[in-house]
Amino acid sequence: MPNTPLLEVRHLKKYFPAATDFFGRTTAHVKAVDDVSFTIQAGETLGLVGESGCGKSTVGRTLIHLYQPTAGEILIQGQPAAQLAAAKQLSRTLQMIFQDPYASLNPRMTIGQILNEPLSLHQVVPKEERQEKIAALLSLVGLMPDHANRFPHEFSGGQRQRIGIARALAVNPKLLICDEPISALDVSIQAQIVNLLEDLQAELGLTYLFIAHDLAMVKHISHRVAVMYLGKIVEIAPSSELYDHPQHPYTQALLSAIPVPDPDAAAKLERIRLTGDLPAPIDLPAGCRFRTRCRYALPVCAEQEPPLAAIGPDHQAACHLPARPL
């Protein structure tokens, strides 16, 4: 893999105002993303997992500048994303596939009109070649060229997600941010969409940030996996390493919840049930954010926030002591 990552995120923060005083000054923030750093190499898939509300979708939306970062730096092949966004070039490199394909498609436009918008805006191909390009995009995602004349409501959920993927591919991006692209679909359709993404990655050399809460599917598609908890990455490692040897107590709890199809094997596994309430992101606990639910918590956990530190080759975790095996 090349030395310069396709995407490099340094100390990214995204805070949302949560309370104001009499004069309208912000007095409290929701720290949705709080000092997150990671890299993605070209051709790689990084899975980003965690409970609902942990900030993983906010990371994706901030990368593509749907949300403006509060602090930190985003680099695309060494170039600041803020400069690319100002020059209206960021969307030529980064595109997003949204969770709800129906909500992300204009119901008053045909599929052809939806796909023509990015082609026209970015002048991807000459006007006389756009219909041919639209037909090629639909074929690429497993749809028929004549589907361009239909409206979004005439398609199933899986077909609409294929249209969302085609729209994202229209400008020939290098990286796709997949924001829970299968969670709104039937289980029978989810594998089809994941297989399509894998085929497109092999054919087009795409790079993915795959945001999801389905840990089994993330293991299948990802080269590396990052685990988020309350705005922080608490562990990041190659997929097989993280699933076989989780080092953070939160990661262990998440993985213990994955259903096992073999009843005998499932009976031998310990289901780690987290106790305590999930802290509010507006009033985070001091020290380690997970300590209020951690069965291994020590006094130092309330005093110092553990850094994300290397504990093995390409494996990092933010914990004051090595986690115990499942």
N, C-alpha and C positions, 0 to 999 in steps of 0.2 A: 504494500500500500504506500502511497506517496507520503512524504514527510509532512507536507502542509495539509491539514485536515480540510475537507470540503466545508465543514461547519465547526467553528470554535466559539464556545460560549464562556465568557469570563465574568464571574461574580454578578450574574444577572439578578436584578431585583424588580419586582412589580408590586407596588403598594396601592391600595384603593382607599380613598377617604372614607372613614366610618362614622365620624362624629365631628361636629363643629361647635364653636363657642358662640356667644351672643354676637360677635363681630364677624362671623362667618369664617373664622380661621379654623383650619383642620386641627383637631386635638387628638385624634386617634386614627390609626390605619389598620386595615386588614392586610397582613403581610402574606399575600397569596404566593409569591415567589420571593425567597429570601436568600440571596447569595448562592446561586446555583451555577456550577461550572461543569462542562463536559465537552467532548469533541466527537465528531462523526467523520469517519474517513469515506472517501468516494467509494460507492458500491456497497456500503455497509448498511445494515439495519440495526438501529438502536431502539430497543423497547423501553418504554417509560411507563411504569406501573405504580399503583398505590390506591388507597381508598378514595372514594368520592370526596372532593373538597380538598385534596392534598396539594393542588396547584398544577397538576400535570397538563391539563388543557390550557391553562393560563400561560404556561411555558410556550406551547405551540403557537398560541395567538400573539404572544409578545415577539417571538422570533420573526413572524411574518409582518409585524408592525400593525396588526389589528388593534393591539394595545401598545402604547408607547412605553418603553422601559423606564422605570424609575431611576435605575442606575445599572451599571455594568456595561459590558461590551459584547457585541455579536459580530463575528468575522466570517465572511463568506470567501473562501480561498484567499484569506489574508486581507480582504478588503472590508472596511467597516460597513455593516448593513445599513447604518443610518445614512451614509453617503449614497449607497445604492438606492435607498428609498427616496431620498431627495431628488435623485436623477430619474426616478420612476423605472428603475432597472431591477429592483429587488424581486418583483413578481415574475421576472423572466428566469430567475434562478430558483426561487422557493414558491411552491404552491401548496394549498391545503385541501385535503379531502375531509369533509365535515361529517359529523356523527349522524345527523338526520338529513338524508338526501332530499327528502321532499321539501323541507323548510329552506334548503339552500338553492332550490331551483325556482325561478320565476314562473308561477302557474299560468301567466298570461302570454308566455312566449313559447314557441315551438322549440323542439330540441335543436333544430338547425339554427334558429336565432340565438339560442343560448350558447352554442358552440362558436357561432360567428363573432360574438362579442369580443372575446380575447384575441381572436385572429385579426379583427379589425383594429382594436385598440393598439396592439403591439406590432401591427404590420408584419405578421409572421409569413404570410404568402400574399402574392398579388390578388386583387379582388376577383379576377377571372378564374383563379385557381381555388377559391375558398370552398366551393361546393364539393370539389374533389377531395380537399383536405378534410372536410366534415365527414364525408363518407368513409375515408380512411380511418379517422379517429373512432367512428362507431364500430367499424370492423375490428379494430385493434382491441376493443374491450368486449367483443363477442356479441355485438348487436348488428342489426341489418341497416344498410344505408337508407332504406325508405322510412326508418324510424325517425328520421330528421323532420318529417312533416307532422309528427304527433306532439301532443302536449304531455307534461309530466304526469298528470293524473291518469293517463292511459297506460302507465307502466307499473309493474310490481316494485316492491322495495328494493330487491336485488338489482333489478334493471335500472332503477333510478340511481343507485350507487354506482353502477357502471357508467352512467351518464356523467355523474360527478367526477369520476376518474378521468373520463375522456376530456371533460372541460379543463381539469388540472393539467393534462398532458398537452393541451392545445398550443402552449407557448414553449414547448420543449424544455421544461425545467430540469434542473439537476437533482433537486431534493424535493421529496413530497413529505409533508407533515400530515400523517394519517391520524386524525383526532377521533379515536374510537370508531373507526369506519365500519365495524361489524356489529356493534352493540345494539343497534336499532333493527337488526335483521333477524329473520327466523334462523334457528340453529342449522337447518338444512341448507341454508344459503350462505352462511358464514364461511364455510370451508371453500366454497366456490370463489368468493371474493378474495380470500387470502391466497388461493392458488393463482388467481389472475394477477394479483400484485407480485407474486414471486415470478411468474412468467414474464411480466413486464420488466421487472428488475433485471432478469437475465437477458432479455432482448434489447432493452434500451440503456442498460447500465445505470439504472436509477439508484438513488440513495434514499433511505426512509428513516424518519423518526416516527415510530409506531407507538401511539399512545393508546393504552387499553387497560381494562381491569380483568380481562380473561387471561389468567396466568398461563394456562395450558397453551392457548393460541400464541401468546407472546413467546413462549419457549420454542414453538415450532418455527416461527418466522424470523426471530431476532438472532443476530450474531453476538450482541452484547445487550445487557439489561441493566437499567438504572431504576432504583426503588426510591420513591418520594414519600415523605411524611411531613405534613404541615409546612409545606413550602421549601423543604430541604431535601437534597439527595442524601440518603443514609447509607446506600450501598450501590456499587456499580462493579460489574464483572462480566466476563464472557458468559454466554447463556448457560452452557453445560456446567461451568464452575459454580455459578450462582445457585442453580437449581440443585446441584449435588452437594454443595458445601456452603450453604448460607451462613454468614457470619454475624449478621445483625439480628437481634431478637425480633424486630418487626418483620424482617424478611422471613424469618423462620415461621412466624405466626401466619403470614400470608400464604406461604407455600403449604403449610399444614392443612389449609382449607381447600386445596385442590381436590376434587372428587377422584377417587381411585375406583376403576371399574371392577376390580377383583375384590369381592367381599372379604376373603380371607386375608389378603394383603392389607386392606383398609382397617381391619380389626387390630392389626399389629402396630399401626401408626398412631402416634399421639396427636390429638387435635388440640392445638394451643389456643385457648380462649382468652382473649384480652379482657382484663378487668379495668374498672374505672371509666370515667367519661372522657370522650375525645375533647381536648382543650379547644377553646374558641381561638381562632386565628387573630382576634383582636386583643386577646389577653393570654399570651403564650407563657408557659412556665419557664422559670429561670433554669439555666443549665441545659441539660438534654431535654428536648421536647417530648421524647417518648417515655421519660422516666415515670410519669404518672400511671402508665399502663404496663410497665416492664417488670417482669418477675425477678429480674437480676439486678434491679436498681441499687446503687451504692450511694453513700453520702456525697461522694465527689460528683455524682451525676446531677445533683441539685446545685452545685457550685460552679461547674465548668461545662461549657458546651463542647462536646467532643468534635474534633476536626475530622474531615474525611481524609483518612490516612491509608497508605498502602499496607496491606497485610499479606500480600503475595503477588506473584506476577499478574499484572493487569487487574488486580482485585483490590478494591478500596472499600472501607467501611468506616462509619462514624460511631464508634462505641469505645467506652473507657476500658472495656475488658473483652477478650475474645468470647464470642457467643458460644453457647454449649451446643453440641450436636443434637439433631432431632431424635 
